[in-house]
C-alpha cells in the first residue's frame, strides 16, 4: 500500500521511526504538565495498534482508529466509553478509514473512508518526483483517491456519505457550533484545506498554497483555523493559523524540524502538537505547547518513546494522545489529567516555575 516512507496521521510509521529514539532530557519533568497517566486501549481489546483519538463533547466517550488483531492493515473507526467499556465498531470494516470526530451534540460522528472505492493509495506526483530526484527523507500520507467523508448517526447506526468529489477527502472535524466541517482534499495533485456546510454542501477552498496542507481544526470560537503544511517542500511540517476565509495566514512554527498534528486548547490561546527533529538521526517524538501567535513554545512530554497526536478534552482538564511508552511494541491511546494550563489558558504555578526565565 505504501510505496514511500509514510509518516501518517494514522501513525503507521511510528515503530520504524522510533527504533533508536533520542535520549529524553534529564531536566524535564512531565508531571508539571500531565498526571495520572493511564493507557486506555490495549492489545487484549482485539487491537494490534490504536491511535488518533478524540473526546466526545461530554468527555465520557472517545472515538479512535485501530488495526483489528489479525485483520487487514487498514484502520477502522471505533467508539467506546473512556473507561474502556461499550466498545463499538462504527465503520464498515471494509477499506481504509481515518480521522473521526464527534459532532458538538454528540449524536453523530464523521470520519473518512474509502469502503465504496478501494483503489490503492499513491503519493502525489510531486512527492514521488522529489523522492526520486533527491533521495532525501520525506514524509507523505497514503492519499486514497476513493476516500470520502461519512457521517455516522448513533441513534440508528446509519452511515451517510457527505462528500463525493473525485479525489481524497479526509482529515475532517466540526466547528464548535456544528454548522461547518473543515477537511483536507486532494485536487489537481495538491492537498489543501476546505470548509463545507455540515451536510457536505457548499465546499470552498480556504488554503490554496502549493504543497501539502492538512490536519485542520477550527478554533474554539470558530473564527480561526489551524493546520500543518509542508509548504517548504523539505519533508518537515510547519504549523499555520489563519482565518476561515484564508486571508490571514500566519506561521506559528518556522524551523527545520517536524511540527505535526496541532490541536487547540479550549482557551484558544495555545496549541498542542508533536515535535521531532530528524536531522541528527532517529528523534524523540514529544508533545509541545505553543502560543497561538508562536511567541512561546514549551515542552510537555519527554518519555524516550513516541508521543503524538495530542488532543484536549472540551474543558482542557484532560489530554489524550498516542504513545508507545511503558515498553509497548505498538502504539496505543493514553489519557492523563492536564495540569499545566487552566481553562482560561493561564499557566499553573508549577508550569511557570518550570519555564526558563520564569522562576
C-alpha positions as CSV (number, residue, x, y, z in Angstrom):
1,X,0.0,0.0,0.0
2,X,2.9,2.4,0.8
3,X,5.5,2.9,-1.9
4,X,7.4,5.6,0.0
5,X,8.2,6.1,3.7
6,X,4.9,7.2,5.1
7,X,4.6,9.2,8.3
8,X,0.8,9.0,8.7
9,X,-1.6,10.9,10.9
10,X,-2.7,7.2,11.3
11,X,0.7,6.5,13.0
12,X,1.8,3.8,10.6
13,X,5.5,4.6,10.7
14,X,5.9,5.1,14.4
15,X,7.5,1.7,15.1
16,X,10.2,2.3,12.4
17,X,10.8,5.9,13.3
18,X,11.3,5.0,17.0
19,X,13.7,2.1,16.6
20,X,16.5,4.0,18.4
21,X,15.0,7.2,19.8
22,X,17.0,10.1,21.0
23,X,17.5,10.2,24.8
24,X,14.9,12.1,26.8
25,X,16.2,15.2,28.5
26,X,17.1,14.6,32.2
27,X,16.0,18.1,33.3
28,X,12.4,17.9,32.1
29,X,9.6,16.9,34.5
30,X,6.4,15.7,32.8
31,X,4.4,15.9,36.0
32,X,4.4,19.7,35.7
33,X,2.1,19.2,32.8
34,X,0.4,15.7,32.9
35,X,-0.5,13.5,35.9
36,X,-2.5,10.3,36.4
37,X,-1.4,8.8,33.1
38,X,-3.3,5.7,32.0
39,X,-3.4,3.5,28.9
40,X,-7.0,3.1,27.6
41,X,-6.6,0.8,24.6
42,X,-4.8,-2.5,24.7
43,X,-3.9,-5.5,22.6
44,X,-6.4,-7.6,24.6
45,X,-9.2,-5.5,23.3
46,X,-8.5,-7.0,19.9
47,X,-6.3,-4.3,18.6
48,X,-2.9,-4.6,17.1
49,X,-2.4,-0.9,17.4
50,X,-4.7,2.1,18.1
51,X,-4.4,5.9,17.9
52,X,-5.7,9.3,16.8
53,X,-8.4,9.5,19.5
54,X,-10.9,12.3,20.1
55,X,-13.2,13.1,23.1
56,X,-17.0,13.3,22.8
57,X,-18.5,16.7,23.9
58,X,-19.2,15.4,27.4
59,X,-15.7,13.7,27.5
60,X,-17.4,10.4,28.5
61,X,-16.6,8.7,25.2
62,X,-13.8,8.6,22.7
63,X,-13.6,7.8,19.0
64,X,-10.4,6.4,17.5
65,X,-8.9,4.3,14.8
66,X,-7.3,0.9,15.2
67,X,-6.0,-2.1,13.4
68,X,-8.0,-5.2,14.4
69,X,-5.9,-8.1,15.5
70,X,-5.4,-10.4,12.6
71,X,-7.2,-8.1,10.2
72,X,-6.1,-6.2,7.2
73,X,-3.5,-3.5,7.7
74,X,-6.0,-0.7,7.4
75,X,-7.5,1.3,10.3
76,X,-11.2,1.0,11.2
77,X,-13.1,3.5,13.4
78,X,-14.3,2.6,16.9
79,X,-16.1,4.3,19.7
80,X,-16.0,3.4,23.4
81,X,-16.5,4.8,26.8
82,X,-13.4,6.4,28.3
83,X,-13.3,3.6,30.9
84,X,-12.9,1.0,28.1
85,X,-16.5,-0.3,28.2
86,X,-19.0,-0.1,25.4
87,X,-16.6,-0.7,22.5
88,X,-18.3,-0.5,19.1
89,X,-17.1,-0.6,15.5
90,X,-18.8,2.3,13.6
91,X,-17.0,2.0,10.2
92,X,-17.9,-0.8,7.8
93,X,-14.8,-2.9,8.4
94,X,-14.0,-2.6,4.7
95,X,-11.3,-0.5,3.1
96,X,-9.3,2.2,4.9
97,X,-10.5,4.8,7.3
98,X,-9.1,7.7,9.3
99,X,-9.8,10.9,11.3
100,X,-13.0,10.5,13.2
101,X,-14.7,13.5,15.1
102,X,-17.8,13.9,17.2
103,X,-20.5,16.4,16.3
104,X,-20.9,19.1,19.1
105,X,-24.2,17.5,20.1
106,X,-22.6,14.1,20.4
107,X,-25.2,12.5,18.2
108,X,-23.1,11.9,15.1
109,X,-19.5,11.1,14.1
110,X,-17.7,12.0,11.0
111,X,-14.8,10.1,9.5
112,X,-13.1,9.4,6.2
113,X,-13.4,6.1,4.4
114,X,-12.8,4.5,1.0
115,X,-15.0,1.5,1.5
116,X,-17.1,2.5,-1.6
117,X,-14.0,2.9,-3.8
118,X,-11.0,0.9,-2.6
119,X,-8.4,1.9,-5.2
120,X,-4.9,1.7,-3.7
121,X,-3.2,4.8,-2.3
122,X,-0.5,6.5,-4.2
123,X,1.6,9.5,-3.0
124,X,1.1,12.7,-5.1
125,X,3.3,13.0,-8.1
126,X,5.3,15.9,-6.7
127,X,6.3,13.8,-3.7
128,X,7.3,10.9,-5.9
129,X,9.3,13.1,-8.1
130,X,11.1,14.7,-5.2
131,X,12.0,11.4,-3.6
132,X,13.4,10.1,-6.9
133,X,15.5,13.2,-7.5
134,X,16.8,14.0,-4.0
135,X,16.8,10.7,-2.2
136,X,16.2,12.6,1.0
137,X,14.0,11.6,3.9
138,X,10.4,12.6,3.2
139,X,7.0,12.1,4.7
140,X,3.8,11.6,2.8
141,X,0.3,10.3,3.5
142,X,-1.5,7.4,1.8
143,X,-3.8,9.6,-0.3
144,X,-6.5,7.1,-1.1
145,X,-8.2,8.5,-4.2
146,X,-11.6,7.0,-3.3
147,X,-11.7,8.4,0.3
148,X,-14.7,10.5,1.2
149,X,-16.2,11.8,4.4
150,X,-19.1,9.9,6.0
151,X,-21.4,10.7,8.9
152,X,-22.5,8.0,11.4
153,X,-25.6,8.6,13.4
154,X,-25.6,6.9,16.8
155,X,-29.4,6.7,17.2
156,X,-29.9,4.3,14.3
157,X,-26.4,3.3,13.2
158,X,-26.9,4.8,9.7
159,X,-24.0,5.9,7.6
160,X,-24.4,8.8,5.2
161,X,-21.9,10.0,2.6
162,X,-21.1,13.7,2.8
163,X,-18.5,14.3,0.1
164,X,-18.5,12.8,-3.4
165,X,-16.0,14.9,-5.3
166,X,-13.3,12.7,-7.0
167,X,-10.1,12.6,-5.0
168,X,-9.0,12.2,-1.4
169,X,-11.3,13.9,1.2
170,X,-10.2,13.3,4.8
171,X,-8.8,14.8,8.0
172,X,-12.1,16.2,8.9
173,X,-13.6,17.9,12.0
174,X,-16.6,20.0,13.0
175,X,-16.8,23.6,14.1
176,X,-17.9,24.1,17.7
177,X,-21.4,25.2,16.7
178,X,-21.7,22.2,14.4
179,X,-22.5,24.2,11.3
180,X,-19.3,23.6,9.3
181,X,-16.8,20.8,8.6
182,X,-13.2,21.5,7.8
183,X,-11.1,19.0,6.0
184,X,-8.2,18.3,3.6
185,X,-8.8,17.4,0.0
186,X,-6.6,16.4,-2.9
187,X,-7.4,18.2,-6.1
188,X,-5.1,18.5,-9.1
189,X,-2.2,16.7,-7.3
190,X,-2.2,19.2,-4.4
191,X,-3.7,18.8,-0.9
192,X,-5.4,21.9,0.5
193,X,-7.8,22.9,3.3
194,X,-11.5,23.1,2.6
195,X,-14.6,24.2,4.6
196,X,-18.1,23.0,3.8
197,X,-21.5,23.0,5.5
198,X,-22.2,20.2,8.0
199,X,-24.2,18.4,5.3
200,X,-21.2,18.4,2.9
201,X,-22.5,21.1,0.6
202,X,-21.0,24.4,-0.4
203,X,-17.4,23.4,-0.2
204,X,-14.8,26.1,-0.6
205,X,-11.0,26.0,-0.6
206,X,-9.6,28.3,2.1
207,X,-5.9,27.4,1.9
208,X,-4.5,27.5,-1.7
209,X,-0.7,27.4,-1.4
210,X,1.2,24.7,-3.3
211,X,2.3,21.8,-1.1
212,X,0.5,19.6,1.4
213,X,-1.8,21.5,3.8
214,X,-4.0,19.4,6.1
215,X,-4.9,18.2,9.6
216,X,-7.1,21.3,10.1
217,X,-9.2,22.3,13.1
218,X,-11.5,25.3,13.9
219,X,-10.5,27.4,16.9
220,X,-12.9,27.2,19.8
221,X,-14.6,30.5,18.8
222,X,-14.9,29.4,15.2
223,X,-13.1,32.4,13.8
224,X,-9.7,30.8,13.0
225,X,-8.3,27.6,11.8
226,X,-5.0,25.7,12.4
227,X,-3.3,23.3,10.1
228,X,0.0,21.7,9.2
229,X,1.9,22.3,6.0
230,X,4.9,21.0,4.1
231,X,5.0,24.5,2.5
232,X,8.7,24.5,2.1
233,X,8.8,21.0,0.5
234,X,11.6,19.9,2.8
235,X,9.8,16.9,4.3
236,X,9.1,18.8,7.5
237,X,5.8,20.2,8.7
238,X,5.1,23.7,9.9
239,X,2.1,24.9,11.8
240,X,-0.1,27.8,10.5
241,X,-3.0,29.7,11.8
242,X,-5.5,31.5,9.5
243,X,-8.9,33.0,9.5
244,X,-11.8,31.0,8.0
245,X,-11.6,32.9,4.7
246,X,-7.9,32.0,4.3
247,X,-6.8,35.6,4.1
248,X,-4.8,36.0,7.3
249,X,-2.2,33.1,7.3
250,X,0.5,33.2,9.9
251,X,3.3,30.7,10.5
252,X,3.4,29.6,14.1
253,X,6.5,27.5,13.6
254,X,9.2,28.1,11.1
255,X,12.2,25.9,11.5
256,X,13.9,22.7,10.2
257,X,12.1,20.2,12.4
258,X,8.8,18.3,12.1
259,X,5.9,20.2,13.7
260,X,2.8,18.0,13.4
261,X,-0.8,17.5,14.4
262,X,-1.7,20.8,16.1
263,X,-4.8,21.0,18.3
264,X,-6.4,24.0,20.0
265,X,-6.6,24.4,23.8
266,X,-10.2,25.4,24.7
267,X,-8.9,28.9,25.6
268,X,-7.9,29.5,22.0
269,X,-4.6,30.9,23.4
270,X,-2.4,27.8,23.0
271,X,-1.9,24.9,20.6
272,X,-0.6,21.4,21.5
273,X,1.3,19.5,18.9
274,X,4.0,16.9,18.2
275,X,7.6,17.9,17.5
276,X,10.6,15.9,16.3
277,X,14.0,16.7,14.8
278,X,15.1,14.1,12.2
279,X,18.3,16.0,11.3
280,X,20.5,14.1,13.8
281,X,19.1,10.6,13.4
282,X,16.1,8.9,14.9
283,X,14.4,11.6,17.0
284,X,12.3,11.7,20.2
285,X,8.7,12.5,19.3
286,X,7.2,14.6,22.1
287,X,4.3,16.9,22.8
288,X,4.8,20.7,23.0
289,X,2.6,23.7,23.7
290,X,2.9,26.8,21.6
291,X,1.1,30.1,22.0
292,X,-1.4,30.9,19.2
293,X,0.9,33.7,17.9
294,X,4.1,31.5,18.1
295,X,5.7,33.7,20.8
296,X,6.4,30.9,23.3
297,X,7.0,27.1,23.0
298,X,7.0,24.8,26.0
299,X,7.9,21.1,26.1
300,X,5.2,18.8,27.7
301,X,6.4,15.2,27.4
302,X,9.9,13.7,27.4
303,X,9.4,9.9,27.5
304,X,12.0,8.2,25.3
305,X,9.4,6.7,23.1
306,X,6.8,8.1,20.7
307,X,4.2,10.6,22.0
308,X,2.0,12.2,19.3
309,X,-1.5,13.1,18.1
310,X,-2.5,15.0,21.2
311,X,-6.0,16.5,21.9
312,X,-7.6,18.2,24.8
313,X,-10.9,17.4,26.4
314,X,-13.5,20.1,25.8
315,X,-12.8,21.8,29.2
316,X,-9.0,21.3,28.9
317,X,-8.7,19.2,32.1
318,X,-7.6,16.1,30.3
319,X,-5.2,15.3,27.4
320,X,-5.4,12.2,25.2
321,X,-2.6,11.1,22.9
322,X,-1.0,8.1,21.1
323,X,2.1,6.6,22.7
324,X,4.5,3.6,22.9
325,X,5.5,4.4,26.5
326,X,5.7,1.7,29.0
327,X,7.5,-0.7,26.7
328,X,4.7,-1.1,24.2
329,X,5.6,-2.8,20.9
330,X,2.9,-0.9,19.0
331,X,1.2,2.4,19.8
332,X,-1.9,2.8,21.9
333,X,-4.1,5.5,23.4
334,X,-3.3,7.2,26.7
335,X,-5.2,9.8,28.7
336,X,-4.0,12.0,31.6
337,X,-5.0,14.9,33.7
338,X,-3.6,18.1,32.2
339,X,-2.4,20.4,35.0
340,X,-0.2,22.8,33.1
341,X,-2.9,25.2,32.0
342,X,-6.3,26.2,33.4
343,X,-9.4,26.6,31.2
344,X,-8.6,30.2,30.6
345,X,-5.1,29.3,29.2
346,X,-3.1,30.5,32.2
347,X,0.0,28.6,33.2
348,X,-0.2,26.8,36.5
349,X,2.2,27.8,39.3
350,X,4.3,24.6,38.7
351,X,4.4,25.3,35.0
352,X,5.5,28.9,35.5
353,X,8.3,27.7,37.8
354,X,9.5,25.2,35.2
355,X,9.7,27.7,32.4
356,X,13.2,29.1,31.8
357,X,13.4,32.7,32.9
358,X,10.1,32.4,34.8
359,X,11.3,31.2,38.1
